[in-house]
Amino acid sequence: MSRYAPGAVPLSDHRSLSVNASSWARTSSVDRAGELARSAFYEQTLRPLAEPEGFSMEQRVVGMGPVTLSDVTFGIDVRIDCDGPRDTYHVNLPLTGHVRSEHRGQRVIAVPGRAAVYLPDGETALPLWAGGTRDLSVKMDRAAVERALKDLLGSEPVLRTRTDRVRGEYGCHGGGRQRLGPVGAAAE
């Protein structure tokens, strides 16, 4: 009996999960930070919410097949508006601090232990990424996620948003960090 799920390939044998891009950058330029964020993720507008003289961004990004992982910290409070369509699933998991976000009409405050999860499409804004917040982001290609779910479930997945009422906001919390498994462990 195989120790892997039907159709699964051990990571050591999975060619599509080899690192296809990796970068590390630090900048004190708002314009350069916007360019770096757009190149790793989506079209977006980045605006400092404090005096830009104190602005800084540190970003580490690694792409592995259909998955992009990033570790991002801004030195001051910023706002990020995602411009245009996305065809990916996305998770923001702060390791420190907090990120406020709005997606498909729902408000989420992501903090350590409570992630913000974004489905493809729908408007997304991060009205406050608190200065000093270190965030682990996971971007996953929509087709790859839905294909994996179909293989796992044996039929087309029907994905719906589910929100839990938490302290006056909506979010994913509780055991979410444990369910992230190796991703959550890698963040520590």
Secondary structure as UniProt FT lines:
FT   TURN            6..7
FT   HELIX           11..13
FT   HELIX           15..17
FT   STRAND          19..27
FT   HELIX           30..40
FT   STRAND          44..48
FT   HELIX           52..54
FT   STRAND          57..64
FT   TURN            65..66
FT   STRAND          67..74
FT   STRAND          78..82
FT   STRAND          88..94
FT   STRAND          99..103
FT   TURN            104..105
FT   STRAND          106..111
FT   TURN            112..113
FT   STRAND          116..118
FT   STRAND          124..129
FT   TURN            131..132
FT   STRAND          134..141
FT   HELIX           142..153
FT   STRAND          164..166
FT   TURN            167..168
FT   STRAND          169..171
FT   TURN            174..175
FT   HELIX           176..179
FT   TURN            180..181
FT   HELIX           182..187
//
